[in-house]
Amino acid sequence: MTVTARTQTQLFDQARIAAFVSEALRADVVIVTLHGGKALCPAFDPLIDALRQRKAAGERAPYLHIQPMGGDEESILLAREHSDGIADGTWEDLYRYFNYGGPINVQRAL
């Protein structure tokens, strides 16, 4: 398993955002941790747009999990609107594992 992570400060221009979105679209799973809403994740809108385009075209898209942090209302709403697994309860399970933290919970989530 390969894990790639990016922070807000690493996504400082359109070229880096485009590279991140391209890499994310090749992944099996994309986990976005939001604390402070999408304004603090410069790649959020481009990523969501790219995922929507893929799904609308019937192409493969990675599983998306948005993990809201710190009780931020906007992040919770974005997670419920855009994350996969809402209808079948998978999102809730993943949310709890990541929220509790630690290597065992992350392993169980993955």
C-alpha positions in Angstrom: 0.0 0.0 0.0 1.3 3.5 -0.9 0.2 6.4 1.2 0.7 10.0 -0.1 -0.1 13.0 1.9 -0.3 16.7 1.1 -0.8 19.8 3.3 -2.3 23.1 2.5 1.1 24.8 2.2 2.3 22.2 -0.4 -0.7 23.1 -2.7 0.4 26.7 -3.2 -0.2 27.0 -7.0 -2.3 25.7 -9.8 0.4 23.3 -11.1 0.7 21.6 -7.7 -3.0 21.4 -7.3 -3.4 19.9 -10.7 -0.6 17.3 -9.9 -2.3 16.4 -6.6 -5.7 15.9 -8.3 -4.1 13.8 -11.1 -2.4 11.6 -8.5 -5.5 11.4 -6.4 -7.6 10.2 -9.4 -5.2 7.3 -9.8 -5.6 6.2 -6.2 -8.0 3.6 -4.9 -9.0 5.7 -1.9 -8.7 9.4 -1.2 -9.0 10.6 2.4 -9.3 14.4 2.9 -9.0 15.7 6.4 -10.8 19.0 6.7 -10.4 21.4 9.6 -11.7 24.8 8.9 -13.6 24.0 5.7 -12.6 23.8 2.1 -11.0 27.2 2.2 -8.1 25.5 3.9 -7.8 22.8 1.3 -6.9 24.6 -2.0 -7.4 21.4 -4.0 -10.9 20.6 -2.6 -13.0 22.1 -5.4 -10.8 20.8 -8.3 -10.8 17.3 -6.7 -14.5 17.2 -6.3 -15.1 18.5 -9.8 -12.7 15.9 -11.3 -14.4 13.1 -9.3 -17.9 14.2 -10.5 -16.7 14.3 -14.1 -15.3 10.8 -13.8 -18.4 9.4 -12.3 -20.7 11.2 -14.8 -18.6 9.7 -17.7 -18.9 6.2 -16.1 -15.2 6.1 -15.5 -13.5 4.6 -12.4 -13.1 7.1 -9.5 -11.4 6.5 -6.2 -13.4 6.0 -3.0 -13.6 9.4 -1.3 -13.7 9.8 2.5 -13.8 13.3 3.9 -12.9 13.4 7.6 -14.1 16.5 9.4 -12.0 17.6 12.3 -12.7 19.8 15.3 -16.4 20.0 15.0 -16.2 22.3 12.1 -19.8 22.6 10.7 -18.8 23.3 7.1 -16.5 20.3 7.0 -19.2 18.1 8.4 -21.6 19.3 5.7 -19.0 18.8 3.0 -18.3 15.3 4.2 -22.0 14.3 4.2 -22.4 15.8 0.7 -19.4 14.4 -1.1 -18.1 11.4 0.8 -18.8 7.9 -0.4 -20.3 5.4 2.0 -22.9 7.7 3.6 -25.9 5.6 2.5 -24.6 2.2 3.7 -23.0 3.5 7.0 -19.4 2.9 5.9 -18.6 6.6 6.3 -19.7 6.5 9.9 -17.4 3.5 10.6 -14.4 5.2 9.0 -15.1 8.4 10.7 -15.0 6.7 14.1 -11.8 4.8 13.3 -10.0 7.9 12.2 -11.5 10.0 14.9 -10.2 7.6 17.6 -6.8 7.6 15.9 -3.9 5.3 16.6 -2.3 2.6 14.4 -4.8 -0.1 15.2 -7.8 2.0 14.3 -6.1 3.3 11.1 -5.3 -0.3 10.2 -8.9 -1.4 10.8 -10.2 1.5 8.7 -8.0 0.6 5.8 
